Amino acid sequence: MKIAIYGYGNLGRGVEYAVRQNPDTELFGVFTRRPPETVRTAFSETKVLPAADVTRYKDDIDVLIICGGSATDLPKMTPALAADFNVIDSFDTHADIPRHFAAVDEAARKGGKIGVISVGWDPGMFSLNRLYANAILPDGKDYTFWGKGVSQGHSDAIRRIEGVLDARQYTIPVQSALDSVRAGENPELTTREKHTRLCYVVAAENADKSRIEKEIVTMPKYFSDYDTTVNFISQEELDRDHKGIPHGGFVIRTGKTGESNTNGHVIEYSLKLDSNPEFTASVLVAYARAAFRMAGRGDCGCKTVFDIAPVDLSLRTREQVIAEML
Amino acid sequence: MKIAIYGYGNLGRGVEYAVRQNPDTELFGVFTRRPPETVRTAFSETKVLPAADVTRYKDDIDVLIICGGSATDLPKMTPALAADFNVIDSFDTHADIPRHFAAVDEAARKGGKIGVISVGWDPGMFSLNRLYANAILPDGKDYTFWGKGVSQGHSDAIRRIEGVLDARQYTIPVQSALDSVRAGENPELTTREKHTRLCYVVAAENADKSRIEKEIVTMPKYFSDYDTTVNFISQEELDRDHKGIPHGGFVIRTGKTGESNTNGHVIEYSLKLDSNPEFTASVLVAYARAAFRMAGRGDCGCKTVFDIAPVDLSLRTREQVIAEML
């Protein structure tokens, strides 16, 4: 199965690594909108080609993994490419998913291709676990917690404040809230009760740190609804201690069954990831395998993680998974 | 969707409760090999019919949930019924699954029906999570821990010892082993290092308790490979404190990605269940929905949780799950 990467940043690099871990996948190359010679890939043998030429290679590529941003790239790229390629993306603007689905579905059906959207861990594995848990326990309550992990959006918001040179923001789930959920107490949790925000900020030499701190903690939408801690550190400390892109979280459903609903159950799925983009990339490659298999059976149109039978993700055959994993 | 229960014990009763929680399912009735008038169902209006008559009702039942034991009942029942009904079972003898699959597949294909086998939590939801996690992290290691929960098989083994009137055995995962796995230490764990066994035993009045304890802790296969604690209690205490059938467990996969595999990831799925049979029954009813939908599309043959697209389990439509749960 020949995979190509369309767009090369942290996520594209993650796909480049993931393809190496899967014996049935091979990397055709990377497509970029930048001058190809300026792109430094993880492996020197990876071919880098201009994005504008991608359709020239439509017969050489089994699945194209689109590694663009959800805000402006993917809403255009995925429908445009789905007519010519089996595609996978990690579109994560939850509210706009139905519109994105419709656009990709139309293009993919026209071309007789498969387009799998919103693949990753949230949306993706977290969504799957919400669906499974809801189907099993119809009488229950869902909780999702994120972290401990780096939020790129919040880090960027801090960097836009005057006097800030660099910043890194961690989203942290509140342990007591997690404990209460797991104990089946069905708490109603406010935004503030679920997560705290921890910021590491590099300020310019003469910047007013108390003003910066105030601007952070009172920033609407991003910070004002949370208990936020701001730590000023040096650029060296930030580079040394906060270079990684960890993330993760918890999807929990609690529910009741039986006579007068007396028996409680807790279903919990959690992720603890050293690298958010590398893990997301690994999920993308597994779903690329499924897309390739579905296309091989003549299926087409837009798909989500909900539509894909688990067996299609596995490196092993159906007989093997039944004998070895069931 | 009309569901019938074939075989009525704790699991059948769990299905009777679960059907009430799902607005799209209705209970046709219970089939039993016992004299129907001796079966006390959870709800007085539940119809109880002789198992021998079940095929008379083949046009009235959409899915038959077979609630028999894996040792002797299901290997015969499921293939025999799969020719006339869409069926679901919870066959859990892992080593015999391929043989059971083949027998159910042949019968179901002959009748143009769907037979879903080995549905529940292990096999079932645990199997699914092993498959998903392996597909995402091909370079990693799997761990499954069970408990804290009641093992019926181990409780029965204790009851067969001379001088034992009643017993309840709990399987308990070793916390330090769980912690080591979660920390990504990839430990090689022996049987003894993963689980301990805790037994509550009611002894006959003049029984030799030290002999009973010795017989338990040295019992091959069941206890000799574990650190086992034996507590003697009264029948009243057993009935008061150990009547429930809780269970649960943990499926964990740890893996590495990236340059020189430096980034570690932990995927964890866990269940904490007040009632093992009621939870299993809830999973069975969700898969009954999927079987009904698959049969409606003209599909047939034996299926496992690996073959079933998640969307087919949901009470909601495809459009709803994409808009609300992705």
Chai-1 contact restraints between the chains, C-beta under 6 A:
chainA,res_idxA,chainB,res_idxB,connection_type,confidence,min_distance_angstrom,max_distance_angstrom,comment,restraint_id
A,Y17,B,T257,contact,1.0,0.0,6.0,A-B,restraint_1
A,Y17,B,G258,contact,1.0,0.0,6.0,A-B,restraint_2
A,Q21,B,P138,contact,1.0,0.0,6.0,A-B,restraint_3
A,Q21,B,D139,contact,1.0,0.0,6.0,A-B,restraint_4
A,N22,B,P138,contact,1.0,0.0,6.0,A-B,restraint_5
A,I97,B,L326,contact,1.0,0.0,6.0,A-B,restraint_6
A,P98,B,A323,contact,1.0,0.0,6.0,A-B,restraint_7
A,F101,B,I322,contact,1.0,0.0,6.0,A-B,restraint_8
A,S118,B,L326,contact,1.0,0.0,6.0,A-B,restraint_9
A,P123,B,L326,contact,1.0,0.0,6.0,A-B,restraint_10
A,S127,B,M325,contact,1.0,0.0,6.0,A-B,restraint_11
A,S127,B,L326,contact,1.0,0.0,6.0,A-B,restraint_12
A,L128,B,P310,contact,1.0,0.0,6.0,A-B,restraint_13
A,R130,B,M325,contact,1.0,0.0,6.0,A-B,restraint_14
A,L131,B,P310,contact,1.0,0.0,6.0,A-B,restraint_15
A,L131,B,S314,contact,1.0,0.0,6.0,A-B,restraint_16
A,L131,B,V321,contact,1.0,0.0,6.0,A-B,restraint_17
A,L131,B,M325,contact,1.0,0.0,6.0,A-B,restraint_18
A,A135,B,A286,contact,1.0,0.0,6.0,A-B,restraint_19
A,A135,B,L313,contact,1.0,0.0,6.0,A-B,restraint_20
A,A135,B,S314,contact,1.0,0.0,6.0,A-B,restraint_21
A,I136,B,S282,contact,1.0,0.0,6.0,A-B,restraint_22
A,I136,B,V283,contact,1.0,0.0,6.0,A-B,restraint_23
A,I136,B,A286,contact,1.0,0.0,6.0,A-B,restraint_24
A,P138,B,Q21,contact,1.0,0.0,6.0,A-B,restraint_25
A,P138,B,N22,contact,1.0,0.0,6.0,A-B,restraint_26
A,D139,B,Q21,contact,1.0,0.0,6.0,A-B,restraint_27
A,T257,B,Y17,contact,1.0,0.0,6.0,A-B,restraint_28
A,T257,B,E278,contact,1.0,0.0,6.0,A-B,restraint_29
A,T257,B,S282,contact,1.0,0.0,6.0,A-B,restraint_30
A,G258,B,Y17,contact,1.0,0.0,6.0,A-B,restraint_31
A,G258,B,S275,contact,1.0,0.0,6.0,A-B,restraint_32
A,G258,B,E278,contact,1.0,0.0,6.0,A-B,restraint_33
A,N263,B,D274,contact,1.0,0.0,6.0,A-B,restraint_34
A,N263,B,S275,contact,1.0,0.0,6.0,A-B,restraint_35
A,N263,B,E278,contact,1.0,0.0,6.0,A-B,restraint_36
A,G264,B,D274,contact,1.0,0.0,6.0,A-B,restraint_37
A,H265,B,L273,contact,1.0,0.0,6.0,A-B,restraint_38
A,H265,B,F279,contact,1.0,0.0,6.0,A-B,restraint_39
A,V266,B,K272,contact,1.0,0.0,6.0,A-B,restraint_40
A,I267,B,L271,contact,1.0,0.0,6.0,A-B,restraint_41
A,E268,B,S270,contact,1.0,0.0,6.0,A-B,restraint_42
A,Y269,B,Y269,contact,1.0,0.0,6.0,A-B,restraint_43
A,S270,B,E268,contact,1.0,0.0,6.0,A-B,restraint_44
A,L271,B,I267,contact,1.0,0.0,6.0,A-B,restraint_45
A,K272,B,V266,contact,1.0,0.0,6.0,A-B,restraint_46
A,L273,B,H265,contact,1.0,0.0,6.0,A-B,restraint_47
A,D274,B,N263,contact,1.0,0.0,6.0,A-B,restraint_48
A,D274,B,G264,contact,1.0,0.0,6.0,A-B,restraint_49
A,S275,B,G258,contact,1.0,0.0,6.0,A-B,restraint_50
A,S275,B,N263,contact,1.0,0.0,6.0,A-B,restraint_51
A,E278,B,T257,contact,1.0,0.0,6.0,A-B,restraint_52
A,E278,B,G258,contact,1.0,0.0,6.0,A-B,restraint_53
A,E278,B,N263,contact,1.0,0.0,6.0,A-B,restraint_54
A,F279,B,H265,contact,1.0,0.0,6.0,A-B,restraint_55
A,S282,B,I136,contact,1.0,0.0,6.0,A-B,restraint_56
A,S282,B,T257,contact,1.0,0.0,6.0,A-B,restraint_57
A,V283,B,I136,contact,1.0,0.0,6.0,A-B,restraint_58
A,A286,B,A135,contact,1.0,0.0,6.0,A-B,restraint_59
A,A286,B,I136,contact,1.0,0.0,6.0,A-B,restraint_60
A,T304,B,I322,contact,1.0,0.0,6.0,A-B,restraint_61
A,T304,B,L326,contact,1.0,0.0,6.0,A-B,restraint_62
A,F306,B,P310,contact,1.0,0.0,6.0,A-B,restraint_63
A,F306,B,V311,contact,1.0,0.0,6.0,A-B,restraint_64
A,F306,B,V321,contact,1.0,0.0,6.0,A-B,restraint_65
A,D307,B,A309,contact,1.0,0.0,6.0,A-B,restraint_66
A,D307,B,V311,contact,1.0,0.0,6.0,A-B,restraint_67
A,A309,B,D307,contact,1.0,0.0,6.0,A-B,restraint_68
A,A309,B,A309,contact,1.0,0.0,6.0,A-B,restraint_69
A,P310,B,L128,contact,1.0,0.0,6.0,A-B,restraint_70
A,P310,B,L131,contact,1.0,0.0,6.0,A-B,restraint_71
A,P310,B,F306,contact,1.0,0.0,6.0,A-B,restraint_72
A,V311,B,F306,contact,1.0,0.0,6.0,A-B,restraint_73
A,V311,B,D307,contact,1.0,0.0,6.0,A-B,restraint_74
A,L313,B,A135,contact,1.0,0.0,6.0,A-B,restraint_75
A,S314,B,L131,contact,1.0,0.0,6.0,A-B,restraint_76
A,S314,B,A135,contact,1.0,0.0,6.0,A-B,restraint_77
A,V321,B,F306,contact,1.0,0.0,6.0,A-B,restraint_78
A,I322,B,F101,contact,1.0,0.0,6.0,A-B,restraint_79
A,I322,B,T304,contact,1.0,0.0,6.0,A-B,restraint_80
A,A323,B,P98,contact,1.0,0.0,6.0,A-B,restraint_81
A,M325,B,S127,contact,1.0,0.0,6.0,A-B,restraint_82
A,M325,B,R130,contact,1.0,0.0,6.0,A-B,restraint_83
A,M325,B,L131,contact,1.0,0.0,6.0,A-B,restraint_84
A,L326,B,I97,contact,1.0,0.0,6.0,A-B,restraint_85
A,L326,B,S118,contact,1.0,0.0,6.0,A-B,restraint_86
A,L326,B,P123,contact,1.0,0.0,6.0,A-B,restraint_87
A,L326,B,S127,contact,1.0,0.0,6.0,A-B,restraint_88
A,L326,B,T304,contact,1.0,0.0,6.0,A-B,restraint_89
